[in-house]
């Protein structure tokens, strides 16, 4: 179940990258390159 919750959280992050808490370090190693 926790995996499902993590997936849902990940989808939330993808939908609202600026509004939600920073992503786990996995995803934030190159935080701003996508937006430049």
N, C-alpha and C positions, 0 to 999 in steps of 0.2 A: 504493500500500500504506500509506503514511503516513496518508492520509486515513482508511483503515479503522481504523488504530490509534487515531487521534484520536476516531473515532466510538465505538470500544470504551471508550476512556478516559472519554468523556463519559457513556456509559451507566453505567460504574462510578461516576462522580461522582453521577449521578442516584440510583443505588441506595444509595450510602453517602455522603451529603453531609457528614456530621459526621466520618466516620472517615478520609476521604481528604484529601490535600493540598488547600488552597484552590483554587477554580476559577480559570481564566484571567480576566484583568481584564474581559473581555467579560461574563462571567456574574456577577462579583462587584461590579459597580457599585452594586447595591442588595442587599447581602449578607443583612441580617437582616429586611428588611421582610416576607418571606414567612413568617417564623417567629413574628412578633409577633402 
